[in-house]
Amino acid sequence: MPSFSGRLPYTIGKAEGDYSAKVLYSSPDRIPDIDYDDGIFVDYRHFDAENIEPRYEFGFGLSYTTFEYSALSISGSISDGSYGTLDSG
């Protein structure tokens, strides 16, 4: 069954100064030339690198369904090399 959700595809800052790039609200050029020198530090990577707490982070959102887990079981090797199963009860 699909999980329908709405998630932000970008980070929303608390202040204009939180962003490395400035928004051009008007420009005499039809298509302005903008130099980007942020490298990989764009969007959430910029916020992480500069230790800026965003208003809403990349991927923030609500899911429109309810998740529930039951009858969980984990099996694998225990540190002494033996095998066992851990049940949720």
C-alpha positions as CSV (number, residue, x, y, z in Angstrom):
1,M,0.0,0.0,0.0
2,P,1.5,3.4,-0.9
3,S,2.2,6.0,1.7
4,F,0.9,9.4,0.5
5,S,2.9,12.2,2.0
6,G,3.9,15.8,1.4
7,R,7.6,16.5,1.9
8,L,9.5,19.6,1.3
9,P,12.0,19.3,-1.6
10,Y,14.1,22.2,-0.2
11,T,15.0,23.9,3.1
12,I,13.2,26.9,4.4
13,G,15.3,29.3,6.5
14,K,14.3,31.6,9.3
15,A,15.8,34.7,7.9
16,E,17.0,36.0,4.5
17,G,20.6,35.9,5.8
18,D,20.3,32.1,6.3
19,Y,20.8,31.5,2.5
20,S,24.1,31.7,0.7
21,A,22.4,33.1,-2.5
22,K,20.4,36.3,-2.6
23,V,17.1,36.5,-4.4
24,L,16.9,39.0,-7.3
25,Y,13.5,40.6,-7.1
26,S,14.2,42.8,-10.1
27,S,17.0,43.0,-12.7
28,P,17.6,45.1,-15.7
29,D,18.6,41.9,-17.5
30,R,16.0,39.6,-18.9
31,I,18.1,36.6,-17.7
32,P,20.7,37.8,-15.1
33,D,24.1,36.2,-14.9
34,I,24.6,34.7,-11.5
35,D,27.9,33.1,-10.3
36,Y,27.4,30.1,-8.1
37,D,30.5,29.1,-6.1
38,D,28.8,27.1,-3.4
39,G,30.0,23.8,-4.7
40,I,28.1,21.0,-3.1
41,F,27.0,23.2,-0.2
42,V,23.5,24.0,-1.6
43,D,20.2,24.0,0.3
44,Y,20.4,21.7,3.4
45,R,24.1,21.1,2.9
46,H,24.7,24.9,3.3
47,F,22.6,24.9,6.5
48,D,24.5,22.0,7.9
49,A,27.9,23.3,7.0
50,E,27.1,26.7,8.5
51,N,25.3,25.3,11.6
52,I,22.1,27.2,10.8
53,E,18.9,25.9,12.2
54,P,16.2,26.1,9.5
55,R,12.6,26.9,10.0
56,Y,11.7,23.7,8.1
57,E,14.3,21.2,6.9
58,F,14.6,19.4,3.6
59,G,12.2,16.5,3.7
60,F,9.9,18.0,6.4
61,G,6.3,17.1,6.1
62,L,3.4,15.0,7.2
63,S,2.4,11.5,6.1
64,Y,-1.2,10.9,5.4
65,T,-1.3,7.4,6.7
66,T,-0.7,5.7,10.0
67,F,2.2,3.3,10.5
68,E,2.1,0.4,13.0
69,Y,4.6,-2.4,13.6
70,S,3.7,-5.8,15.1
71,A,5.3,-9.2,15.5
72,L,8.8,-7.9,14.9
73,S,11.6,-10.4,14.9
74,I,15.4,-10.0,14.6
75,S,17.7,-12.9,14.0
76,G,21.5,-13.0,13.6
77,S,24.8,-13.7,15.2
78,I,25.4,-13.0,18.8
79,S,28.8,-11.8,19.9
80,D,29.9,-15.2,21.1
81,G,29.3,-16.6,17.6
82,S,26.1,-18.5,18.4
83,Y,22.8,-17.7,16.7
84,G,19.5,-16.8,18.2
85,T,16.2,-14.9,17.6
86,L,14.8,-11.9,19.5
87,D,11.0,-11.6,19.4
88,S,9.1,-8.5,20.3
89,G,6.8,-10.6,22.5
